[in-house]
Amino acid sequence: MTPQWIHNPDVTPTPRDLEAVAVTLEGQHGNWAAAIAEFFADCHEQRGDAGRSWAWLGVADVVRERQLARDMNAADA
């Protein structure tokens, strides 16, 4: 049996997926990572793709959570 791609545009990203994209954005764009994720969310929302918009908003949330954790660790040091 030949493997086939199953097209499902509404696949919900896992927390691991969101974390991986957040880390990549932070590595490439630093402090702008959350804003860039929100930009992509807005683009997808304007095109009517709520699933992808929601996923990018999740990435922006993860970026902010990671930044908050870094700030808290820096304050403790």
Z-matrix of the N, CA and C atoms (Angstrom, degrees):
N
C 1 1.441
C 2 1.518 1 108.82
N 3 1.304 2 116.20 1 129.87
C 4 1.458 3 122.14 2 -179.68
C 5 1.524 4 109.51 3 -84.24
N 6 1.343 5 116.95 4 128.04
C 7 1.460 6 117.84 5 178.05
C 8 1.524 7 110.30 6 -64.57
N 9 1.311 8 116.29 7 141.17
C 10 1.452 9 121.72 8 -179.90
C 11 1.521 10 109.67 9 -126.09
N 12 1.305 11 114.79 10 147.29
C 13 1.447 12 120.68 11 176.98
C 14 1.525 13 108.64 12 -75.61
N 15 1.309 14 116.99 13 129.01
C 16 1.452 15 121.31 14 177.40
C 17 1.521 16 107.27 15 -98.44
N 18 1.326 17 115.49 16 114.22
C 19 1.462 18 120.47 17 -177.62
C 20 1.519 19 109.39 18 -79.92
N 21 1.329 20 115.62 19 114.22
C 22 1.459 21 121.45 20 176.62
C 23 1.517 22 107.79 21 -140.63
N 24 1.332 23 118.28 22 97.07
C 25 1.461 24 120.61 23 -175.14
C 26 1.525 25 114.11 24 -70.11
N 27 1.330 26 118.98 25 -12.96
C 28 1.455 27 121.70 26 -176.82
C 29 1.524 28 112.98 27 -105.67
N 30 1.309 29 117.30 28 37.32
C 31 1.454 30 121.02 29 178.70
C 32 1.523 31 108.61 30 -73.94
N 33 1.296 32 116.80 31 127.91
C 34 1.458 33 121.63 32 179.70
C 35 1.524 34 109.31 33 -82.48
N 36 1.347 35 116.88 34 126.47
C 37 1.458 36 118.99 35 179.86
C 38 1.527 37 111.11 36 -71.28
N 39 1.307 38 115.13 37 145.94
C 40 1.459 39 120.00 38 176.94
C 41 1.525 40 109.60 39 -81.04
N 42 1.326 41 117.85 40 161.61
C 43 1.468 42 119.34 41 175.17
C 44 1.536 43 112.39 42 -56.17
N 45 1.319 44 115.87 43 -33.46
C 46 1.465 45 120.12 44 177.67
C 47 1.536 46 110.74 45 -64.71
N 48 1.333 47 117.02 46 -40.40
C 49 1.462 48 121.00 47 177.00
C 50 1.524 49 111.00 48 -62.94
N 51 1.322 50 116.31 49 -46.48
C 52 1.460 51 120.55 50 179.73
C 53 1.527 52 110.94 51 -60.77
N 54 1.308 53 116.54 52 -42.50
C 55 1.467 54 121.44 53 179.22
C 56 1.527 55 111.03 54 -62.88
N 57 1.322 56 116.79 55 -42.55
C 58 1.462 57 120.57 56 -179.03
C 59 1.533 58 111.27 57 -63.39
N 60 1.323 59 116.83 58 -42.78
C 61 1.462 60 119.98 59 179.19
C 62 1.529 61 109.94 60 -68.63
N 63 1.332 62 117.04 61 -39.51
C 64 1.465 63 120.66 62 178.57
C 65 1.529 64 110.83 63 -61.32
N 66 1.311 65 117.10 64 -44.84
C 67 1.466 66 120.84 65 179.26
C 68 1.524 67 110.58 66 -62.41
N 69 1.316 68 116.59 67 -41.79
C 70 1.465 69 120.88 68 178.97
C 71 1.527 70 111.06 69 -62.85
N 72 1.331 71 116.55 70 -47.03
C 73 1.464 72 119.66 71 178.68
C 74 1.524 73 111.61 72 -61.62
N 75 1.326 74 116.94 73 -42.54
C 76 1.473 75 120.15 74 178.42
C 77 1.522 76 110.74 75 -61.90
N 78 1.312 77 116.43 76 -40.32
C 79 1.455 78 120.04 77 -179.84
C 80 1.520 79 112.68 78 -66.35
N 81 1.314 80 116.27 79 -35.65
C 82 1.463 81 120.88 80 -177.38
C 83 1.534 82 113.18 81 -87.44
N 84 1.348 83 116.49 82 -32.88
C 85 1.466 84 119.26 83 -169.79
C 86 1.526 85 114.88 84 -126.73
N 87 1.311 86 117.71 85 0.05
C 88 1.464 87 121.00 86 175.22
C 89 1.518 88 113.38 87 56.89
N 90 1.323 89 116.08 88 -127.93
C 91 1.465 90 122.05 89 -175.88
C 92 1.525 91 113.83 90 -65.28
N 93 1.307 92 117.64 91 -14.26
C 94 1.463 93 121.69 92 -179.72
C 95 1.524 94 112.36 93 -87.32
N 96 1.319 95 119.06 94 -1.19
C 97 1.471 96 122.42 95 -172.58
C 98 1.530 97 112.60 96 -57.74
N 99 1.318 98 118.15 97 -46.60
C 100 1.466 99 120.60 98 -178.93
C 101 1.527 100 110.89 99 -64.92
N 102 1.325 101 116.57 100 -41.26
C 103 1.468 102 120.30 101 179.44
C 104 1.530 103 111.09 102 -64.20
N 105 1.307 104 116.77 103 -38.00
C 106 1.469 105 120.73 104 179.16
C 107 1.523 106 110.21 105 -67.49
N 108 1.332 107 117.06 106 -42.29
C 109 1.463 108 120.16 107 177.14
C 110 1.524 109 110.56 108 -61.42
N 111 1.332 110 117.45 109 -40.63
C 112 1.459 111 120.65 110 177.71
C 113 1.536 112 111.52 111 -66.15
N 114 1.330 113 116.58 112 -35.67
C 115 1.463 114 120.28 113 176.09
C 116 1.525 115 110.54 114 -59.80
N 117 1.338 116 116.59 115 -47.14
C 118 1.458 117 119.61 116 178.49
C 119 1.526 118 111.27 117 -63.83
N 120 1.337 119 117.06 118 -37.51
C 121 1.465 120 120.40 119 177.21
C 122 1.526 121 110.46 120 -60.89
N 123 1.327 122 116.29 121 -44.19
C 124 1.461 123 120.39 122 178.99
C 125 1.527 124 111.69 123 -63.49
N 126 1.319 125 116.19 124 -42.43
C 127 1.474 126 120.04 125 178.96
C 128 1.524 127 111.10 126 -59.34
N 129 1.321 128 116.64 127 -46.02
C 130 1.459 129 119.97 128 -179.43
C 131 1.526 130 111.48 129 -68.49
N 132 1.340 131 116.53 130 -36.28
C 133 1.460 132 119.29 131 178.11
C 134 1.527 133 111.09 132 -63.65
N 135 1.318 134 116.43 133 -41.69
C 136 1.464 135 120.56 134 179.98
C 137 1.527 136 111.87 135 -65.60
N 138 1.316 137 116.65 136 -26.54
C 139 1.463 138 120.57 137 178.72
C 140 1.524 139 112.24 138 -91.00
N 141 1.338 140 116.17 139 2.70
C 142 1.456 141 120.15 140 176.98
C 143 1.507 142 115.55 141 82.91
N 144 1.321 143 117.63 142 16.53
C 145 1.468 144 121.46 143 -179.65
C 146 1.529 145 108.48 144 -102.64
N 147 1.334 146 115.68 145 83.13
C 148 1.457 147 121.37 146 -175.87
C 149 1.529 148 112.31 147 -64.33
N 150 1.311 149 117.67 148 -35.78
C 151 1.465 150 120.89 149 -178.60
C 152 1.516 151 112.54 150 -62.18
N 153 1.310 152 116.70 151 -47.83
C 154 1.463 153 120.02 152 179.47
C 155 1.529 154 111.18 153 -70.14
N 156 1.323 155 116.25 154 -36.09
C 157 1.462 156 119.75 155 176.81
C 158 1.527 157 109.89 156 -59.95
N 159 1.322 158 116.20 157 -46.12
C 160 1.454 159 121.82 158 179.03
C 161 1.535 160 110.83 159 -61.33
N 162 1.320 161 116.62 160 -40.98
C 163 1.469 162 120.40 161 179.80
C 164 1.533 163 110.74 162 -63.04
N 165 1.335 164 117.31 163 -44.01
C 166 1.467 165 119.90 164 179.41
C 167 1.523 166 111.62 165 -66.72
N 168 1.333 167 117.47 166 -34.33
C 169 1.459 168 119.25 167 174.82
C 170 1.526 169 110.63 168 -65.05
N 171 1.317 170 116.21 169 -34.65
C 172 1.464 171 120.26 170 174.83
C 173 1.516 172 111.53 171 -63.13
N 174 1.326 173 116.74 172 -40.14
C 175 1.468 174 121.04 173 177.35
C 176 1.527 175 109.63 174 -63.05
N 177 1.323 176 117.44 175 -43.85
C 178 1.467 177 120.71 176 179.06
C 179 1.523 178 110.59 177 -60.47
N 180 1.328 179 117.32 178 -40.16
C 181 1.466 180 120.67 179 177.49
C 182 1.524 181 111.78 180 -63.24
N 183 1.327 182 116.48 181 -42.21
C 184 1.468 183 120.19 182 179.11
C 185 1.531 184 110.20 183 -63.63
N 186 1.319 185 117.05 184 -41.48
C 187 1.465 186 120.57 185 178.55
C 188 1.529 187 109.75 186 -59.74
N 189 1.328 188 116.33 187 -45.54
C 190 1.471 189 119.86 188 -179.81
C 191 1.522 190 111.78 189 -64.62
N 192 1.330 191 117.30 190 -40.47
C 193 1.463 192 121.04 191 177.83
C 194 1.518 193 110.81 192 -62.55
N 195 1.320 194 116.65 193 -42.05
C 196 1.458 195 120.16 194 179.24
C 197 1.532 196 110.90 195 -65.33
N 198 1.338 197 117.17 196 -39.23
C 199 1.454 198 120.68 197 178.49
C 200 1.531 199 110.73 198 -65.87
N 201 1.321 200 116.78 199 -41.70
C 202 1.458 201 121.02 200 177.77
C 203 1.524 202 110.93 201 -61.40
N 204 1.324 203 116.73 202 -42.78
C 205 1.466 204 120.47 203 178.11
C 206 1.527 205 110.92 204 -62.48
N 207 1.344 206 117.01 205 -40.97
C 208 1.467 207 119.83 206 177.69
C 209 1.520 208 111.01 207 -64.55
N 210 1.331 209 116.67 208 -40.83
C 211 1.467 210 120.48 209 179.05
C 212 1.525 211 111.10 210 -64.07
N 213 1.332 212 116.89 211 -41.24
C 214 1.473 213 121.04 212 179.23
C 215 1.528 214 110.38 213 -64.79
N 216 1.328 215 117.07 214 -41.59
C 217 1.469 216 120.46 215 178.02
C 218 1.517 217 111.31 216 -64.79
N 219 1.329 218 116.86 217 -38.68
C 220 1.468 219 120.48 218 179.23
C 221 1.528 220 110.16 219 -67.24
N 222 1.326 221 117.04 220 -35.96
C 223 1.467 222 120.53 221 179.85
C 224 1.522 223 110.93 222 -69.54
N 225 1.337 224 116.62 223 -31.87
C 226 1.463 225 120.59 224 179.63
C 227 1.524 226 112.15 225 -74.66
N 228 1.309 227 116.58 226 -24.15
C 229 1.477 228 119.96 227 -175.13
C 230 1.514 229 112.25 228 -78.24
